[in-house]
Amino acid sequence: IISNGQLVLGLNHNQLRYTNNQQSFRDVDENTLTSTFFYRMAPKTRILFEASVARFDDIASTITTGRGSDESRFLAGVEWAATAIISGTFKVGYQQRDYADESFNDIDGLSYNLDMIWQPNSYSKVIIGSTRTTRESAQQDIGGFISTSYSLGLEHELSSRTQLNAAYEQDESDFNNVQNRSDTRKVITMGITHSLRTWLDIRLDYRHLARSSNNEINVFSSDSLKLSLISKFN
């Protein structure tokens, strides 16, 4: 018998250590507790209610002001797999992040997350995503900021041994809670993967990244090529 209601609990512990580029002030231990209740509305559709609390313990000893903070998030949404062609999850709600040090501005407001897969046939897959959440700045005098991202990806099998991948991602960062700054980062990636053997793949990726900003010092762009050999053993 499958119950219409289901409660899922999650506990996550993360240790972040930055050992280059003088970023050790960002070292932090993160502990997150998440509780999600699912209720089945239809055979392939469930509504959900999610609550999470997180503690960020600053362990950096190189500065006197710490980045310790508490974050809470409350979301409601829907999970669906209406057909074999389309499936996904959408959650929307409220988020709040409070810093122990008053020199950093607290953050609150809208939060959401979208993960959707459209698979029109057996050899093509389109992946759509969007999220609005808080992130930590890489600058010492700035705590957190709101990040809104959108992504579109394509996976297409050219043959049984060759796969084409392409993706576009756009990220908008709003620092207006601490300074009059707004950045937009755009990333385009294209790659091809070929199976040389059942246990060995070769992959070539091209990546273009460009960031625009109303602060000229934060504008940059880059292009890169990456060649990879991937082995798989059972």
C-alpha positions in Angstrom: 0.0 0.0 0.0 1.4 3.4 -1.0 0.5 6.2 1.4 -0.8 9.5 0.0 1.3 11.4 2.5 5.1 11.2 2.9 7.5 13.0 5.2 11.1 13.2 4.1 13.9 14.5 6.5 17.3 15.6 5.4 20.5 16.6 7.3 23.5 18.0 5.5 26.9 19.0 6.8 29.4 20.9 4.6 32.9 22.1 5.3 34.2 24.8 3.0 37.9 25.7 3.0 39.5 28.3 0.7 43.2 27.8 0.3 44.0 30.2 -2.5 43.5 33.8 -3.7 43.4 35.0 -0.1 39.8 33.7 0.3 40.3 32.1 3.7 37.9 34.6 5.3 35.1 32.6 3.6 35.9 29.4 5.5 32.7 28.1 7.0 31.0 25.0 8.5 27.4 24.6 7.2 24.7 22.5 8.9 21.3 22.2 7.3 18.1 20.4 8.4 15.3 20.1 5.8 11.8 18.7 6.3 9.5 18.1 3.2 6.0 16.8 3.3 4.6 15.3 0.1 0.9 14.7 -0.6 -0.3 12.8 -3.6 -3.1 14.7 -5.5 -3.1 12.4 -8.5 -1.2 9.2 -9.6 1.7 11.3 -11.0 1.3 14.6 -9.2 2.2 15.5 -5.6 2.1 18.8 -3.8 4.8 19.6 -1.3 5.6 21.8 1.7 9.2 22.3 2.6 11.0 24.0 5.6 14.7 24.2 6.1 17.0 25.8 8.6 20.7 26.3 8.2 23.5 27.5 10.5 26.7 28.9 8.9 29.5 28.9 11.5 32.4 31.2 10.5 35.8 29.6 11.4 38.1 32.1 9.7 40.6 33.5 12.1 42.2 36.1 9.8 39.7 38.9 10.4 37.8 40.2 13.4 34.4 40.3 11.8 32.8 37.0 11.1 30.3 35.8 8.5 28.3 33.5 10.8 24.6 33.5 9.9 21.3 31.6 10.3 19.1 30.9 7.2 15.5 29.7 7.1 13.4 28.9 4.0 9.7 28.0 3.7 8.4 26.7 0.4 5.3 25.2 -1.2 5.1 23.6 -4.6 4.2 20.7 -6.9 6.1 17.7 -8.3 4.7 16.2 -11.5 5.4 13.5 -14.1 2.3 14.0 -16.2 3.7 11.9 -19.0 6.9 10.2 -20.1 7.6 13.3 -22.0 7.6 16.0 -19.3 8.4 16.0 -15.6 9.6 18.5 -13.0 9.4 20.2 -9.6 8.5 23.8 -8.8 8.8 25.4 -5.3 8.1 29.0 -4.2 8.1 30.7 -0.9 10.0 32.9 1.5 13.7 33.0 2.6 15.5 34.9 5.3 19.2 35.1 6.3 20.4 36.8 9.5 24.0 37.7 10.2 25.4 37.7 13.7 27.6 40.7 12.8 25.6 43.8 12.4 28.1 45.2 9.8 26.5 42.7 7.3 23.0 43.3 6.0 20.3 40.7 6.6 18.5 39.3 3.6 14.9 38.3 3.1 12.3 37.9 0.3 11.1 35.7 -2.4 12.6 32.3 -3.0 11.8 29.7 -5.7 13.3 26.7 -7.6 12.3 25.1 -10.9 13.6 21.8 -12.3 11.9 20.6 -15.5 12.8 17.9 -18.1 11.2 17.7 -21.5 12.0 14.5 -23.4 10.2 14.6 -26.7 11.9 11.4 -27.9 14.3 8.7 -26.8 17.4 10.5 -28.0 16.8 14.1 -27.0 16.3 15.8 -23.7 15.7 19.5 -22.8 16.5 20.6 -19.2 15.0 23.8 -17.9 15.9 25.4 -14.6 15.5 28.5 -12.5 16.3 29.5 -8.9 16.2 32.5 -6.6 18.4 32.1 -3.5 21.0 33.7 -1.4 24.8 33.4 -2.0 28.0 34.5 -0.3 30.1 37.2 -1.8 33.8 36.6 -2.6 34.5 40.1 -1.3 35.6 40.5 2.3 33.4 43.5 3.1 30.2 42.0 1.7 28.2 39.2 3.3 25.4 37.7 1.1 23.3 38.7 -1.8 20.3 37.6 -3.9 21.1 35.5 -7.0 18.5 34.7 -9.7 19.5 32.2 -12.3 17.9 30.7 -15.5 19.2 27.7 -17.4 18.4 25.8 -20.6 20.2 22.6 -21.5 20.1 20.2 -24.4 21.3 16.6 -24.6 21.1 14.9 -28.0 22.3 11.5 -29.1 23.8 11.8 -32.6 24.4 8.0 -32.6 24.6 5.2 -30.1 28.2 6.2 -29.2 28.1 10.0 -29.7 26.3 12.6 -27.7 26.0 16.4 -28.2 25.5 18.7 -25.2 24.7 22.4 -25.2 23.6 24.8 -22.4 22.9 28.4 -21.7 22.9 29.9 -18.2 22.2 33.4 -17.0 22.7 34.6 -13.5 21.7 38.0 -12.1 23.2 39.1 -8.8 21.7 41.9 -6.8 24.0 43.6 -4.3 21.6 46.5 -3.6 21.2 45.4 0.0 24.8 46.6 0.7 25.8 48.6 -2.3 24.5 50.0 -5.6 25.7 47.1 -7.7 24.1 44.7 -10.1 25.8 42.0 -12.1 24.7 39.7 -15.0 26.7 36.6 -15.8 26.0 34.7 -19.0 27.6 31.2 -19.8 27.3 29.3 -23.0 28.7 25.7 -23.2 28.9 23.3 -26.1 30.4 19.8 -26.0 30.5 16.5 -27.7 31.1 13.1 -26.1 32.2 10.0 -28.0 32.5 6.4 -26.6 35.8 4.9 -27.6 35.2 1.8 -25.6 32.5 0.5 -23.3 34.7 1.8 -20.5 36.3 4.9 -22.0 34.7 8.2 -23.3 36.4 11.2 -24.8 34.8 14.6 -24.4 35.5 18.1 -25.8 33.9 21.2 -24.3 33.8 24.8 -25.3 32.8 27.4 -22.7 32.2 31.2 -23.1 31.6 33.3 -20.0 30.8 37.0 -19.9 29.9 39.2 -16.9 28.4 42.7 -17.2 28.0 45.1 -14.3 27.1 48.7 -13.5 30.5 48.7 -11.7 33.2 48.6 -14.4 35.8 46.8 -12.3 33.6 43.7 -12.2 33.2 43.3 -16.0 35.1 40.4 -17.7 34.8 37.6 -20.2 36.6 34.4 -20.9 36.7 31.5 -23.4 38.0 28.0 -22.6 38.4 24.6 -24.2 38.5 21.4 -22.2 39.5 17.9 -23.4 38.6 15.0 -21.0 39.0 11.2 -20.9 36.4 9.5 -18.8 36.8 5.9 -17.7 33.9 3.8 -16.3 34.3 0.5 -14.4 31.6 -1.7 -13.1 
